[in-house]
Amino acid sequence: LIHSMKTSNLSKAEKYLIKEEKSGSRKDLHKYNNRLVKFRPFVEEFLKEANKLFTMTAYTKGGSTYGQAVVRMIDPNKIYFGDRIITRKESPDLKTLDLVLADERGIVIVDNTLNVWPHHKRNLLEITSYFYFKNDGKNMMRSRLSYAERKSDESRTKRALVNLLKFLKEVH
């Protein structure tokens, strides 16, 4: 749903985002401590529509404070996730449905990292990773400009959340 980056790791061409976030001109860009958090395109519409069909839980390998903060950026009024947030504190190693209070047969997992769900492959739907910034510490896009550097984003036709929502409506 997001891509975040330490402001110290932004490329020179991405530094303009610090000013844009400070000005409040971008609803899709937020600051948390020393990080910029960028919402994936269509995230608000996706959550609004998915909430009509599913009870959603945010499950992240991020730390508790960070995970809670990011979910509150995305869902400040607790409309979509309520208090259903699972972080590295509750699940330090692998992700498990044992922490989700629902019948496993009725759960659809959407994640960009498959190997953290070794016991729940039947429920798992992979989504492509979202990289807005150039360098996230793991993936350096050397040969091409990042979305941030190009001052663009995922195209309407290639937006993963649009396609995911279509599929989830069919599943439902």
Secondary structure by P-SEA (a helix, b strand, c coil): cccccccccccccccaaaaaaaacccccccccccbbbbcccaaaaaaaaaaaccbbbbbbcccaaaaaaaaaaaccccccccccccccccccccccccccccccccbbbbbccccccccccccbbbbccccccccccccccccccccccccccccccccaaaaaaaaaaaac
